[in-house]
Amino acid sequence: MSKKIGLIVGGRRFDVDIDKEFAPYLLSQMAKDFNIDGNNEIKILLQAYIRKNYDLYSQEIKMQKLLKEFDNLG
């Protein structure tokens, strides 16, 4: 089952269908990054994209560090 979520960027509304179970998480994350009730400039979208990719990068570094620690235990 899917749910439709919308965001206004540069004066245009974009609607996407996402998994219903994923929707609450995505909405809470979008509320941190965007004005979910109004317009968002393209710069805001780019900043959110960079922030999320930095989060993924940081998680990858932590995961690699943990994997090395596990390898050293064995």
Secondary structure, 3 states (H helix, E strand, C coil): CEEEEEEEECCEEEEEEEECCCHHHHHHHHHHHCCCCCEECHHHHHHHHHHHHHHHHHHHHHHHHHHHHHHHHC
